[in-house]
Amino acid sequence: MTAVPNTRERIVSAAAKLFYSEGIRAVSVDAVAEAAGVTKRTLYYHFESKDELIAAYLDVRDQPNLKLFRKWFVETEGDVMAKVEAIFRNLARAARHPKWKGCGFLRVSAELANMPGHPAIRIGATHKKKFEDWLRQIFEAERIADAEALARQVLLLLDGSFAVVLLHRDPTYMETAGTAAASLVKLALSRSVMGCR
């Protein structure tokens, strides 16, 4: 039996669909309330402001996104290079869906670029840091000498590919970034092996 979402969850779910498809600035609080089937007053009972709702939207995306990356990594057969490349390959497959609009965290940060202290910016930065730290731990387990720098390079390739795919609507850019990420991992592994001799 599926649990019925509470009012707050319904509001966040409605906001998530609208914010992702249309952008946070284009969506009014009235539109979110209507989509959630609640009054504006009820929405403001659960969220003090639209800014708080935007932060909640990103917050609920954090763990599911990280869990999906881990799933793709674990389920891919082969070495660490193949597993890292698989993250990009799976994202490219997702980007082929007609409703794909890029990375919600990056899109929100672009819309709030003039508000660096916004709570959603902090949530987005934390999310990206968690992904980077997860990669670093993987690379450390592989005994890669500069695991931190490599994790950062892979993150830059990932976020860069999100931006370029969104511009060109061509997911092969993401696949190319995955090939580049795998090459970086391979190079770092070979240097680590040589350094151990």
Z-matrix of the N, CA and C atoms (Angstrom, degrees):
N
C 1 1.461
C 2 1.529 1 109.68
N 3 1.327 2 116.48 1 128.17
C 4 1.452 3 121.64 2 -177.93
C 5 1.524 4 110.52 3 -82.58
N 6 1.334 5 114.71 4 136.41
C 7 1.464 6 119.58 5 179.19
C 8 1.526 7 109.38 6 -71.56
N 9 1.306 8 116.27 7 138.26
C 10 1.461 9 121.18 8 177.69
C 11 1.531 10 107.88 9 -78.78
N 12 1.336 11 117.67 10 127.34
C 13 1.470 12 118.22 11 -178.87
C 14 1.524 13 111.46 12 -64.88
N 15 1.328 14 115.44 13 142.40
C 16 1.461 15 118.60 14 177.42
C 17 1.534 16 109.05 15 -76.99
N 18 1.301 17 116.06 16 175.36
C 19 1.473 18 120.74 17 -174.50
C 20 1.519 19 111.57 18 -59.64
N 21 1.326 20 116.62 19 -44.77
C 22 1.465 21 119.73 20 179.80
C 23 1.523 22 110.73 21 -59.98
N 24 1.333 23 117.10 22 -44.90
C 25 1.466 24 120.95 23 179.66
C 26 1.528 25 111.37 24 -62.43
N 27 1.350 26 116.40 25 -39.04
C 28 1.467 27 120.21 26 178.18
C 29 1.519 28 111.23 27 -63.17
N 30 1.315 29 115.67 28 -40.10
C 31 1.469 30 120.05 29 179.67
C 32 1.523 31 110.16 30 -65.61
N 33 1.330 32 116.75 31 -46.43
C 34 1.471 33 120.40 32 -179.26
C 35 1.529 34 110.30 33 -63.86
N 36 1.327 35 116.76 34 -40.94
C 37 1.462 36 120.90 35 179.40
C 38 1.530 37 111.17 36 -62.43
N 39 1.316 38 116.48 37 -43.99
C 40 1.469 39 120.50 38 178.18
C 41 1.525 40 110.53 39 -64.71
N 42 1.331 41 116.31 40 -43.21
C 43 1.465 42 120.78 41 178.96
C 44 1.524 43 110.54 42 -62.32
N 45 1.330 44 116.51 43 -41.81
C 46 1.464 45 120.77 44 -178.58
C 47 1.525 46 111.21 45 -59.49
N 48 1.318 47 116.62 46 -45.94
C 49 1.473 48 120.27 47 -179.87
C 50 1.521 49 111.08 48 -62.66
N 51 1.321 50 115.79 49 -45.62
C 52 1.467 51 119.99 50 -178.36
C 53 1.525 52 112.20 51 -70.13
N 54 1.342 53 116.98 52 -46.52
C 55 1.462 54 120.26 53 -178.97
C 56 1.524 55 111.12 54 -61.44
N 57 1.334 56 116.68 55 -41.73
C 58 1.461 57 119.26 56 -178.14
C 59 1.533 58 111.29 57 -69.26
N 60 1.323 59 117.08 58 -40.54
C 61 1.459 60 118.81 59 -175.98
C 62 1.525 61 113.35 60 -79.60
N 63 1.349 62 117.34 61 -31.60
C 64 1.460 63 119.75 62 -173.38
C 65 1.525 64 115.23 63 -117.34
N 66 1.345 65 117.55 64 -16.93
C 67 1.461 66 120.42 65 -176.83
C 68 1.519 67 110.58 66 99.60
N 69 1.313 68 116.37 67 150.48
C 70 1.469 69 119.73 68 -173.80
C 71 1.530 70 112.84 69 -71.42
N 72 1.314 71 117.14 70 -33.02
C 73 1.468 72 119.17 71 -178.80
C 74 1.531 73 111.76 72 -74.22
N 75 1.320 74 116.70 73 -31.98
C 76 1.467 75 121.09 74 -176.63
C 77 1.524 76 113.04 75 -76.60
N 78 1.325 77 117.17 76 -17.63
C 79 1.472 78 121.12 77 -174.77
C 80 1.524 79 110.30 78 -101.14
N 81 1.314 80 115.95 79 125.36
C 82 1.469 81 120.53 80 179.38
C 83 1.533 82 110.63 81 -88.50
N 84 1.304 83 114.84 82 161.34
C 85 1.464 84 120.97 83 174.90
C 86 1.528 85 109.37 84 -61.81
N 87 1.334 86 117.15 85 -36.55
C 88 1.468 87 121.29 86 177.77
C 89 1.532 88 110.74 87 -59.55
N 90 1.333 89 116.40 88 -42.66
C 91 1.469 90 120.93 89 -179.76
C 92 1.526 91 111.08 90 -64.33
N 93 1.330 92 116.38 91 -40.24
C 94 1.472 93 120.58 92 178.74
C 95 1.527 94 110.06 93 -64.99
N 96 1.342 95 116.36 94 -45.73
C 97 1.469 96 120.78 95 -179.95
C 98 1.529 97 110.46 96 -59.68
N 99 1.322 98 116.20 97 -44.31
C 100 1.469 99 120.34 98 -179.87
C 101 1.532 100 110.80 99 -63.18
N 102 1.337 101 116.53 100 -45.42
C 103 1.472 102 120.39 101 -179.65
C 104 1.522 103 111.62 102 -64.46
N 105 1.328 104 117.00 103 -32.32
C 106 1.475 105 121.60 104 179.97
C 107 1.527 106 112.22 105 -83.02
N 108 1.327 107 116.52 106 -10.92
C 109 1.459 108 120.22 107 -178.83
C 110 1.517 109 113.45 108 72.66
N 111 1.346 110 115.33 109 34.30
C 112 1.465 111 120.34 110 178.93
C 113 1.527 112 108.84 111 -129.92
N 114 1.315 113 115.56 112 166.24
C 115 1.469 114 119.35 113 175.32
C 116 1.532 115 108.44 114 -80.64
N 117 1.315 116 114.75 115 161.32
C 118 1.459 117 120.12 116 176.63
C 119 1.532 118 110.12 117 -61.71
N 120 1.317 119 115.51 118 -35.74
C 121 1.468 120 120.52 119 179.00
C 122 1.535 121 110.39 120 -63.15
N 123 1.330 122 116.76 121 -41.45
C 124 1.466 123 120.76 122 178.16
C 125 1.523 124 110.39 123 -64.27
N 126 1.327 125 115.87 124 -41.56
C 127 1.468 126 119.13 125 178.10
C 128 1.526 127 110.07 126 -58.31
N 129 1.337 128 115.91 127 -46.58
C 130 1.465 129 119.37 128 -178.47
C 131 1.535 130 112.36 129 -72.05
N 132 1.300 131 117.77 130 -15.76
C 133 1.462 132 120.46 131 172.65
C 134 1.532 133 109.32 132 -69.17
N 135 1.340 134 116.13 133 -36.56
C 136 1.465 135 121.15 134 -178.04
C 137 1.535 136 113.20 135 -90.31
N 138 1.325 137 116.79 136 -25.90
C 139 1.468 138 121.10 137 -179.23
C 140 1.518 139 108.69 138 -135.02
N 141 1.319 140 116.48 139 125.13
C 142 1.463 141 120.23 140 -176.81
C 143 1.517 142 112.81 141 -66.42
N 144 1.347 143 115.83 142 -26.93
C 145 1.464 144 119.54 143 -176.22
C 146 1.522 145 110.00 144 -155.10
N 147 1.316 146 115.22 145 168.25
C 148 1.466 147 120.51 146 174.75
C 149 1.526 148 109.68 147 -63.58
N 150 1.339 149 116.18 148 -35.92
C 151 1.466 150 119.85 149 178.59
C 152 1.529 151 111.29 150 -59.25
N 153 1.321 152 116.43 151 -40.82
C 154 1.465 153 120.20 152 178.52
C 155 1.535 154 110.72 153 -65.87
N 156 1.321 155 116.31 154 -36.28
C 157 1.469 156 121.03 155 177.84
C 158 1.527 157 110.90 156 -67.67
N 159 1.313 158 117.46 157 -40.18
C 160 1.469 159 121.79 158 177.38
C 161 1.531 160 109.68 159 -61.44
N 162 1.328 161 116.06 160 -43.80
C 163 1.470 162 120.41 161 178.60
C 164 1.524 163 110.60 162 -62.34
N 165 1.332 164 116.85 163 -40.93
C 166 1.475 165 120.70 164 179.30
C 167 1.523 166 110.93 165 -64.70
N 168 1.321 167 116.54 166 -37.93
C 169 1.474 168 122.08 167 177.20
C 170 1.524 169 110.86 168 -56.96
N 171 1.320 170 116.70 169 -47.14
C 172 1.468 171 119.35 170 179.76
C 173 1.523 172 111.63 171 -72.48
N 174 1.311 173 116.16 172 -36.52
C 175 1.460 174 120.13 173 -178.44
C 176 1.529 175 111.70 174 -60.07
N 177 1.338 176 117.21 175 -39.88
C 178 1.470 177 119.14 176 -179.35
C 179 1.528 178 112.19 177 -74.67
N 180 1.325 179 117.90 178 -15.27
C 181 1.476 180 121.13 179 177.58
C 182 1.527 181 111.64 180 -85.36
N 183 1.311 182 117.54 181 -19.62
C 184 1.467 183 122.25 182 -172.07
C 185 1.529 184 112.84 183 -55.96
N 186 1.304 185 117.90 184 -66.74
C 187 1.471 186 121.05 185 -175.03
C 188 1.523 187 113.57 186 -65.23
N 189 1.334 188 120.06 187 -42.66
C 190 1.466 189 118.51 188 177.36
C 191 1.531 190 113.26 189 -58.86
N 192 1.337 191 116.72 190 -39.29
C 193 1.467 192 119.31 191 178.60
C 194 1.524 193 111.45 192 -65.64
N 195 1.326 194 116.59 193 -46.62
C 196 1.467 195 120.40 194 179.68
C 197 1.526 196 110.96 195 -63.52
N 198 1.309 197 116.55 196 -38.61
C 199 1.468 198 121.56 197 178.66
C 200 1.531 199 110.71 198 -63.34
N 201 1.320 200 116.41 199 -38.85
C 202 1.460 201 120.79 200 179.43
C 203 1.535 202 111.02 201 -66.38
N 204 1.331 203 117.36 202 -42.53
C 205 1.471 204 120.35 203 176.82
C 206 1.528 205 110.45 204 -59.59
N 207 1.328 206 115.94 205 -44.89
C 208 1.471 207 120.48 206 179.45
C 209 1.532 208 110.87 207 -62.12
N 210 1.309 209 116.17 208 -41.31
C 211 1.474 210 121.68 209 179.96
C 212 1.528 211 110.00 210 -60.97
N 213 1.321 212 116.40 211 -49.01
C 214 1.472 213 120.16 212 179.28
C 215 1.523 214 110.60 213 -59.84
N 216 1.318 215 116.53 214 -40.80
C 217 1.462 216 121.61 215 -178.77
C 218 1.526 217 110.31 216 -64.42
N 219 1.325 218 116.90 217 -50.54
C 220 1.463 219 122.30 218 -175.65
C 221 1.528 220 111.69 219 -66.89
N 222 1.323 221 116.78 220 -39.71
C 223 1.466 222 120.26 221 -175.24
C 224 1.523 223 113.87 222 -76.72
N 225 1.317 224 117.14 223 -11.65
C 226 1.464 225 119.89 224 179.80
C 227 1.519 226 110.18 225 -83.53
N 228 1.306 227 115.46 226 129.35
C 229 1.467 228 120.34 227 177.45
C 230 1.521 229 108.95 228 -78.68
N 231 1.318 230 114.69 229 153.23
C 232 1.455 231 119.15 230 176.73
C 233 1.504 232 112.63 231 111.98
N 234 1.324 233 114.11 232 -168.09
C 235 1.462 234 120.63 233 -176.59
C 236 1.521 235 111.25 234 -83.93
N 237 1.317 236 115.16 235 -177.84
C 238 1.464 237 120.74 236 -175.90
C 239 1.532 238 111.64 237 -63.75
N 240 1.349 239 116.93 238 -31.02
C 241 1.471 240 119.22 239 177.53
C 242 1.527 241 110.30 240 -62.93
N 243 1.327 242 116.26 241 -46.63
C 244 1.471 243 121.18 242 -179.64
C 245 1.526 244 110.57 243 -63.04
N 246 1.324 245 115.85 244 -38.43
C 247 1.463 246 120.20 245 -177.86
C 248 1.530 247 111.74 246 -68.74
N 249 1.323 248 116.64 247 -40.43
C 250 1.475 249 120.14 248 177.41
C 251 1.528 250 109.31 249 -66.17
N 252 1.316 251 117.04 250 -44.13
C 253 1.467 252 120.48 251 -179.94
C 254 1.530 253 111.10 252 -62.30
N 255 1.331 254 116.62 253 -33.14
C 256 1.466 255 121.05 254 -179.50
C 257 1.526 256 112.30 255 -63.15
N 258 1.325 257 117.30 256 -31.53
C 259 1.467 258 120.28 257 177.10
C 260 1.527 259 109.37 258 -59.72
N 261 1.311 260 116.15 259 -46.77
C 262 1.466 261 121.44 260 179.91
C 263 1.530 262 110.89 261 -66.71
N 264 1.318 263 116.24 262 -41.80
C 265 1.464 264 120.91 263 -179.06
C 266 1.539 265 110.61 264 -62.18
N 267 1.329 266 116.31 265 -42.15
C 268 1.466 267 120.26 266 178.03
C 269 1.522 268 111.85 267 -67.95
N 270 1.315 269 116.86 268 -37.28
C 271 1.462 270 119.64 269 176.25
C 272 1.530 271 110.87 270 -66.32
N 273 1.333 272 116.59 271 -37.26
C 274 1.470 273 120.04 272 177.33
C 275 1.524 274 110.17 273 -63.05
N 276 1.325 275 116.19 274 -39.25
C 277 1.465 276 119.90 275 177.50
C 278 1.541 277 109.82 276 -62.88
N 279 1.335 278 116.84 277 -43.18
C 280 1.474 279 120.95 278 177.88
C 281 1.531 280 110.76 279 -62.73
N 282 1.339 281 116.20 280 -37.03
C 283 1.467 282 121.03 281 -177.90
C 284 1.526 283 112.64 282 -68.21
N 285 1.325 284 116.83 283 -16.02
C 286 1.465 285 120.41 284 177.60
C 287 1.534 286 112.34 285 -79.16
N 288 1.331 287 116.95 286 -10.61
C 289 1.463 288 120.54 287 178.95
C 290 1.534 289 108.71 288 -72.49
N 291 1.331 290 118.13 289 136.66
C 292 1.473 291 119.73 290 -176.72
C 293 1.532 292 114.53 291 -61.27
N 294 1.337 293 118.21 292 -22.80
C 295 1.467 294 120.31 293 -179.44
C 296 1.530 295 112.88 294 -91.67
N 297 1.334 296 117.73 295 1.56
C 298 1.465 297 121.07 296 -178.79
C 299 1.524 298 109.99 297 -68.01
N 300 1.326 299 116.01 298 130.93
C 301 1.472 300 120.89 299 -178.90
C 302 1.522 301 112.38 300 -127.71
N 303 1.336 302 117.11 301 20.79
C 304 1.452 303 119.20 302 177.93
C 305 1.517 304 112.93 303 92.06
N 306 1.309 305 114.92 304 -164.77
C 307 1.461 306 122.09 305 -179.34
C 308 1.530 307 109.41 306 -84.27
N 309 1.325 308 116.05 307 118.56
C 310 1.466 309 120.38 308 -179.91
C 311 1.516 310 113.08 309 -58.63
N 312 1.329 311 116.96 310 -36.07
C 313 1.467 312 120.99 311 -179.54
C 314 1.529 313 110.85 312 -65.68
N 315 1.331 314 116.64 313 -43.56
C 316 1.458 315 120.27 314 -179.84
C 317 1.524 316 111.68 315 -70.60
N 318 1.317 317 116.39 316 -38.21
C 319 1.467 318 119.46 317 179.63
C 320 1.524 319 110.94 318 -64.37
N 321 1.328 320 116.75 319 -42.72
C 322 1.469 321 119.73 320 178.05
C 323 1.529 322 110.18 321 -64.08
N 324 1.331 323 116.58 322 -42.29
C 325 1.470 324 118.77 323 -179.41
C 326 1.530 325 111.12 324 -63.60
N 327 1.336 326 117.49 325 -34.08
C 328 1.467 327 120.15 326 177.17
C 329 1.535 328 110.53 327 -68.08
N 330 1.330 329 116.43 328 -40.36
C 331 1.465 330 119.56 329 179.94
C 332 1.527 331 112.18 330 -70.27
N 333 1.333 332 116.32 331 -24.71
C 334 1.469 333 120.56 332 -178.71
C 335 1.535 334 111.92 333 -109.22
N 336 1.324 335 116.49 334 24.13
C 337 1.469 336 120.83 335 -175.15
C 338 1.527 337 112.94 336 -57.08
N 339 1.321 338 117.27 337 -29.33
C 340 1.471 339 120.12 338 -179.84
C 341 1.523 340 112.60 339 -89.20
N 342 1.351 341 116.53 340 8.46
C 343 1.471 342 120.88 341 -179.21
C 344 1.532 343 109.41 342 -131.11
N 345 1.334 344 118.31 343 67.64
C 346 1.471 345 120.52 344 -174.28
C 347 1.530 346 115.22 345 -61.77
N 348 1.314 347 117.63 346 -20.05
C 349 1.465 348 120.13 347 179.79
C 350 1.518 349 114.11 348 -90.73
N 351 1.319 350 116.76 349 1.59
C 352 1.469 351 120.87 350 -177.90
C 353 1.531 352 109.82 351 -61.44
N 354 1.344 353 117.63 352 138.55
C 355 1.469 354 119.38 353 -178.63
C 356 1.531 355 113.65 354 -58.43
N 357 1.324 356 118.06 355 -31.69
C 358 1.471 357 120.45 356 178.78
C 359 1.528 358 111.21 357 -67.54
N 360 1.327 359 117.24 358 -32.92
C 361 1.471 360 120.76 359 177.06
C 362 1.526 361 109.00 360 -64.58
N 363 1.323 362 116.86 361 -43.10
C 364 1.470 363 120.42 362 179.05
C 365 1.531 364 111.04 363 -63.41
N 366 1.329 365 116.53 364 -40.61
C 367 1.468 366 120.39 365 179.31
C 368 1.522 367 110.12 366 -65.36
N 369 1.321 368 116.98 367 -42.76
C 370 1.464 369 120.98 368 178.05
C 371 1.517 370 112.00 369 -62.45
N 372 1.331 371 116.39 370 -44.20
C 373 1.469 372 120.34 371 179.17
C 374 1.520 373 111.09 372 -63.42
N 375 1.323 374 116.62 373 -40.40
C 376 1.470 375 121.38 374 178.44
C 377 1.520 376 110.70 375 -64.37
N 378 1.332 377 116.30 376 -41.27
C 379 1.472 378 120.54 377 178.68
C 380 1.526 379 110.92 378 -60.16
N 381 1.315 380 116.26 379 -47.79
C 382 1.476 381 120.21 380 -179.30
C 383 1.525 382 110.59 381 -64.22
N 384 1.329 383 116.85 382 -36.98
C 385 1.465 384 121.08 383 178.89
C 386 1.528 385 110.78 384 -66.71
N 387 1.337 386 116.99 385 -38.21
C 388 1.471 387 120.00 386 177.23
C 389 1.520 388 110.97 387 -61.80
N 390 1.329 389 116.90 388 -41.89
C 391 1.462 390 120.73 389 178.09
C 392 1.525 391 110.37 390 -62.76
N 393 1.323 392 115.83 391 -45.48
C 394 1.466 393 121.42 392 179.03
C 395 1.530 394 111.15 393 -61.36
N 396 1.331 395 117.11 394 -43.80
C 397 1.465 396 121.19 395 179.67
C 398 1.530 397 111.72 396 -65.32
N 399 1.324 398 116.45 397 -37.40
C 400 1.468 399 120.96 398 177.03
C 401 1.529 400 110.21 399 -62.00
N 402 1.330 401 116.23 400 -45.85
C 403 1.469 402 119.69 401 177.20
C 404 1.532 403 111.01 402 -62.25
N 405 1.331 404 116.08 403 -42.81
C 406 1.469 405 119.59 404 179.89
C 407 1.521 406 110.69 405 -57.82
N 408 1.312 407 116.98 406 -43.58
C 409 1.468 408 120.54 407 179.30
C 410 1.529 409 111.30 408 -62.51
N 411 1.315 410 116.70 409 -39.36
C 412 1.470 411 120.74 410 177.00
C 413 1.522 412 109.80 411 -62.67
N 414 1.321 413 116.59 412 -46.25
C 415 1.463 414 120.60 413 -177.53
C 416 1.529 415 111.32 414 -68.72
N 417 1.320 416 116.75 415 -34.64
C 418 1.468 417 119.71 416 175.23
C 419 1.527 418 110.61 417 -63.90
N 420 1.331 419 116.36 418 -39.35
C 421 1.469 420 120.46 419 178.20
C 422 1.524 421 111.28 420 -64.23
N 423 1.343 422 115.75 421 -26.30
C 424 1.472 423 121.18 422 176.75
C 425 1.532 424 111.32 423 -85.93
N 426 1.330 425 116.07 424 1.97
C 427 1.469 426 123.38 425 179.90
C 428 1.529 427 112.92 426 63.00
N 429 1.315 428 115.14 427 35.98
C 430 1.472 429 120.37 428 175.44
C 431 1.518 430 107.30 429 -78.88
N 432 1.332 431 115.64 430 129.61
C 433 1.462 432 121.42 431 -172.31
C 434 1.530 433 113.52 432 -57.61
N 435 1.312 434 117.75 433 -52.28
C 436 1.461 435 119.43 434 -178.85
C 437 1.528 436 109.13 435 -111.48
N 438 1.320 437 115.18 436 68.21
C 439 1.464 438 121.95 437 -176.14
C 440 1.528 439 111.72 438 -61.58
N 441 1.325 440 115.97 439 -34.75
C 442 1.465 441 120.00 440 -178.37
C 443 1.526 442 111.45 441 -64.75
N 444 1.340 443 116.14 442 -46.24
C 445 1.473 444 120.13 443 179.30
C 446 1.525 445 110.98 444 -65.04
N 447 1.318 446 117.36 445 -40.14
C 448 1.464 447 120.94 446 179.68
C 449 1.529 448 110.79 447 -64.42
N 450 1.313 449 117.63 448 -42.99
C 451 1.468 450 121.02 449 178.42
C 452 1.523 451 110.48 450 -60.31
N 453 1.314 452 115.87 451 -40.26
C 454 1.466 453 120.14 452 178.76
C 455 1.527 454 111.30 453 -66.10
N 456 1.329 455 116.88 454 -39.98
C 457 1.473 456 120.86 455 178.74
C 458 1.529 457 111.06 456 -63.18
N 459 1.321 458 116.40 457 -42.14
C 460 1.468 459 120.08 458 179.56
C 461 1.527 460 110.08 459 -66.05
N 462 1.334 461 117.05 460 -41.39
C 463 1.462 462 120.82 461 177.31
C 464 1.531 463 110.82 462 -60.30
N 465 1.327 464 116.96 463 -42.09
C 466 1.471 465 120.60 464 178.83
C 467 1.526 466 111.12 465 -63.27
N 468 1.321 467 116.83 466 -40.46
C 469 1.467 468 119.97 467 176.13
C 470 1.526 469 110.92 468 -63.22
N 471 1.314 470 115.68 469 -41.19
C 472 1.463 471 120.16 470 -179.16
C 473 1.526 472 110.99 471 -63.95
N 474 1.331 473 116.23 472 -52.51
C 475 1.459 474 119.36 473 -177.37
C 476 1.528 475 111.71 474 -68.17
N 477 1.326 476 116.77 475 -34.88
C 478 1.466 477 119.78 476 175.02
C 479 1.518 478 111.45 477 -62.74
N 480 1.316 479 115.89 478 -40.09
C 481 1.469 480 118.80 479 -179.73
C 482 1.527 481 110.98 480 -68.71
N 483 1.337 482 117.46 481 -35.05
C 484 1.467 483 119.39 482 174.96
C 485 1.533 484 109.74 483 -56.53
N 486 1.329 485 115.94 484 -46.54
C 487 1.462 486 120.52 485 -176.93
C 488 1.523 487 112.08 486 -65.26
N 489 1.332 488 116.99 487 -45.99
C 490 1.468 489 120.55 488 -175.95
C 491 1.531 490 111.18 489 -70.25
N 492 1.323 491 116.91 490 -39.02
C 493 1.471 492 119.45 491 177.74
C 494 1.526 493 110.04 492 -63.69
N 495 1.309 494 116.97 493 -39.04
C 496 1.461 495 120.58 494 178.62
C 497 1.538 496 110.84 495 -64.38
N 498 1.313 497 116.79 496 -37.18
C 499 1.467 498 121.09 497 178.45
C 500 1.521 499 112.35 498 -69.39
N 501 1.330 500 116.34 499 -48.42
C 502 1.473 501 120.74 500 -173.15
C 503 1.520 502 114.28 501 -94.36
N 504 1.347 503 116.26 502 -13.76
C 505 1.471 504 120.65 503 -174.68
C 506 1.529 505 110.50 504 55.64
N 507 1.326 506 114.42 505 41.30
C 508 1.463 507 121.12 506 -179.32
C 509 1.530 508 108.96 507 -131.52
N 510 1.334 509 118.04 508 98.88
C 511 1.465 510 122.14 509 -176.80
C 512 1.528 511 114.65 510 -64.81
N 513 1.335 512 117.68 511 -11.68
C 514 1.475 513 117.95 512 178.45
C 515 1.529 514 111.10 513 -64.98
N 516 1.339 515 117.57 514 -22.73
C 517 1.471 516 119.72 515 174.96
C 518 1.528 517 110.23 516 -61.79
N 519 1.323 518 116.10 517 -36.81
C 520 1.462 519 120.68 518 179.08
C 521 1.529 520 110.23 519 -68.29
N 522 1.319 521 115.89 520 -39.58
C 523 1.468 522 120.14 521 177.30
C 524 1.524 523 110.85 522 -64.48
N 525 1.333 524 116.59 523 -39.65
C 526 1.465 525 120.89 524 177.13
C 527 1.527 526 110.53 525 -63.95
N 528 1.322 527 116.52 526 -40.62
C 529 1.469 528 120.25 527 177.24
C 530 1.523 529 110.36 528 -63.48
N 531 1.324 530 117.31 529 -35.97
C 532 1.462 531 121.34 530 177.26
C 533 1.518 532 112.21 531 -64.72
N 534 1.323 533 116.15 532 -39.98
C 535 1.467 534 120.68 533 176.43
C 536 1.530 535 110.12 534 -63.20
N 537 1.334 536 115.93 535 -41.60
C 538 1.470 537 120.72 536 177.97
C 539 1.527 538 110.72 537 -64.40
N 540 1.327 539 117.33 538 -41.28
C 541 1.467 540 121.10 539 178.87
C 542 1.527 541 110.75 540 -62.93
N 543 1.336 542 116.82 541 -43.49
C 544 1.465 543 120.75 542 178.26
C 545 1.522 544 110.84 543 -62.34
N 546 1.330 545 117.09 544 -38.16
C 547 1.471 546 121.09 545 177.89
C 548 1.524 547 111.58 546 -64.50
N 549 1.325 548 116.38 547 -40.52
C 550 1.463 549 120.47 548 177.61
C 551 1.529 550 110.82 549 -63.24
N 552 1.336 551 116.03 550 -42.27
C 553 1.468 552 120.38 551 179.10
C 554 1.522 553 109.80 552 -63.97
N 555 1.322 554 116.71 553 -43.80
C 556 1.470 555 121.31 554 179.86
C 557 1.527 556 110.90 555 -60.81
N 558 1.323 557 116.37 556 -44.24
C 559 1.463 558 121.12 557 179.00
C 560 1.528 559 110.72 558 -63.36
N 561 1.318 560 116.93 559 -44.04
C 562 1.476 561 120.91 560 179.91
C 563 1.530 562 110.73 561 -64.10
N 564 1.316 563 117.00 562 -38.56
C 565 1.472 564 120.66 563 177.34
C 566 1.510 565 111.37 564 -64.82
N 567 1.323 566 116.90 565 -43.15
C 568 1.471 567 119.90 566 -178.84
C 569 1.522 568 111.05 567 -66.34
N 570 1.334 569 117.02 568 -37.69
C 571 1.476 570 120.48 569 177.19
C 572 1.520 571 110.63 570 -65.80
N 573 1.341 572 116.02 571 -38.97
C 574 1.465 573 119.87 572 179.97
C 575 1.517 574 111.03 573 -65.31
N 576 1.340 575 116.61 574 -39.57
C 577 1.472 576 121.02 575 178.72
C 578 1.525 577 109.69 576 -65.60
N 579 1.318 578 116.59 577 -43.46
C 580 1.475 579 120.36 578 179.12
C 581 1.517 580 111.20 579 -64.87
N 582 1.327 581 116.36 580 -35.20
C 583 1.455 582 120.45 581 -179.84
C 584 1.516 583 112.64 582 -69.65
N 585 1.330 584 116.70 583 -22.64
C 586 1.471 585 121.50 584 -179.45
C 587 1.519 586 112.07 585 -82.46
N 588 1.328 587 117.88 586 -12.23
C 589 1.469 588 120.54 587 -177.33
C 590 1.511 589 111.73 588 -76.02
